[in-house]
Amino acid sequence: MQTSTRQPRWKGQARRLASAFAVLASFCIAVPAHAELWGYIDKDGVAHFADARLDSRYKLFMKDGGQFDSANLGHRGAVSLEGKSSPERERLFRVMLNHPNLRRVDPIIERVAAAHDVDPALVRAVMAVESGFNAGAVSPKGAIGLMQVIPDTGARFGVAADRERSIEQKLADPKLNISAGVRYLRFLTQLFPGNLELALAAYNAGEGAVQRYNNQIPPYPETRQYVSTVLEFYRLYQPAASDGPRVLRTGVAAERVKMVIGGRRPMP
C-alpha cells in the first residue's frame, strides 16, 4: 500500500498566516495589523472577550498572538505570555484552551476539518467567537449551535429535514452543526481565495455583504470586531505540537464557563 505524502492545503495556509497579517493594513477597512485581545471573568464566572478595552474591567489577555515559550512545551503544549503573568490572565487562558466543551467536540472538529481540507484551528477559533463552545446557543437572529449556523445555510450545506427532525433540530446536533459550519467555511475560503479576513467577514455578515462592498470587509462594527477577534483566536489555537492544540497546564481543573465576545448579546 502506498503512503501518501500529500499534506492538507490548510497546513500551507497556516504557514502563510503570518504573512497574511502583515498585509491586512493595506485594506481600506482593515482589521488591526497589531491586534490585541482583552478579557475578564465576571463574578458569575462568565468570560468576556473583545479586541479592544471596552471598559476598565478588561485586562490585556493577548497581543499579536502572544509569546509561546518552546522550552516549556509539554506533550500537548504549555503556553506562557510575554511579560508578567497573573491569576486573571492564567484563568482566561484556561477558559480558552481547556474548555470542557471544546475537549468533547475536538474529535469531531478534527475529523470534519480533515474531510473538507479546513484548518481545525480555524474551526476552533470560529466556534469560540460564535458560541463560546455552547452547543445549545441560539442567537436572536436564529443562528444555532456551536458554529451558529442559520437554517437556510444549514440547508445549503447538507442539512435536510426528515420525518423525525426539522433542520433546526438537526443543527442542534454538534456533528451536523460542525459539518455544516465547516462546509460553509470551506465554501467561503474558495469564494475569497487567499483572503481569510474576507471569508470570516462573510461568515459573520454573509457573502453578499462582502461582495456589495467590493470584496472588502463591510463597515459594520460587529463584523470588523468579529474578524479581528477570530484571527487572534486562530493564532491562539495554532498547534504547538503535532498531536493537538495547546493546553495550559496550571494544575487547576477546567471550569464550567460561559463566554461573551465583544459585548455581544449573551446567548442562552
Secondary structure, DSSP 8 states (H G I E B T S, - for coil): --------HHHHHHHTHHHHHHHGGGSTT---SS-EEEEEE-TTSEEEEESS--STT-EEEEETT----GGG--SS-----SS---HHHHHHHHHHHS-HHHHHHHHHHHHHHHHTT--HHHHHHHHHHHHTT-TT-B-TT--BTTTTB-HHHHHHTT----SS--HHHHHTSHHHHHHHHHHHHHHHHHHSTT-HHHHHHHHHH-HHHHHHTTSS--S-HHHHHHHHHHHHHHHHHS-SBTTB------SS-----EEEETT-----
